[in-house]
C-alpha cells in the first residue's frame, strides 16, 4: 500500500491511500479442480479434452499466457452449444432435403405413370 501525504498551507493533512492491484499469477488448475468446476456448473465441456489441450500448449491462448482458465471453460461451453445447434440444424436440413427429393421423385413418377386407359391401348 502506498501512502501519499500532502500538507497544504493550512496545515491540513491530506492522506491518500492508493491500493496496488495485486497481480495474481496464473496457476493452471488440477484436473480435479477443472472437472469439479465443469460438473458443478453443468458445462458441456469434455474436461479431459480441455485439460489435455491446454497442457499440451502450455496453458496459452494464442501466443499469450492464459489469464483465466474458468473463462476458457465458459468459451468452450458456448462453442460446444453452438456446434451442437448447428449440427442439429444441418441434420434437420439434410433430412428435409432427402424428403423433398423423395417426394419430387414420387411426383415425377406419378406424372409419368400411364393411366388404366393407356394400358389397355
FENWO-V839555 format. One record per residue. N is the residue number from 1. PSI is psi in whole degrees, 0 to 359 (none if undefined). OMEGA is omega in whole degrees, -180 to 180 (none if undefined). Layout:
BEGIN
N_PSI_OMEGA, N_PSI_OMEGA
END
This chain:
BEGIN
1_127_175, 2_140_177, 3_122_175, 4_126_179, 5_123_177, 6_133_175, 7_122_179, 8_183_-172, 9_331_-178, 10_9_-178, 11_19_172, 12_142_179, 13_122_177, 14_119_-180, 15_124_178, 16_121_180, 17_123_178, 18_122_178, 19_129_176, 20_134_177, 21_120_-179, 22_121_177, 23_115_-180, 24_125_-179, 25_136_-180, 26_133_174, 27_121_179, 28_147_179, 29_159_169, 30_164_178, 31_321_-180, 32_317_178, 33_316_-180, 34_310_-179, 35_317_179, 36_316_-180, 37_315_-179, 38_314_-178, 39_314_-176, 40_336_180, 41_5_178, 42_35_178, 43_143_179, 44_70_-180, 45_136_176, 46_108_-175, 47_320_-178, 48_316_179, 49_315_180, 50_309_-176, 51_314_-180, 52_318_-179, 53_307_-176, 54_331_173, 55_318_-177, 56_328_-177, 57_13_175, 58_31_178, 59_53_178, 60_155_173, 61_106_-171, 62_235_179, 63_356_-175, 64_146_176, 65_143_178, 66_143_179, 67_329_-173, 68_101_-177, 69_333_179, 70_323_177, 71_322_178, 72_321_177, 73_316_180, 74_322_177, 75_316_178, 76_319_179, 77_312_180, 78_316_-180, 79_321_179, 80_316_179, 81_314_-180, 82_316_-180, 83_320_178, 84_319_179, 85_315_179, 86_318_-180, 87_318_179, 88_315_179, 89_319_178, 90_320_179, 91_316_178, 92_320_180, 93_318_-179, 94_325_176, 95_317_179, 96_318_178, 97_318_179, 98_317_180, 99_319_178, 100_321_178, 101_318_179, 102_313_-180, 103_322_178, 104_317_179, 105_319_178, 106_315_180, 107_318_178, 108_319_178, 109_319_179, 110_318_-178, 111_334_179, 112_347_-176, 113_147_179, 114_147_177, 115_164_179, 116_326_180, 117_322_180, 118_328_179, 119_325_-178, 120_339_-178, 121_none_none
END
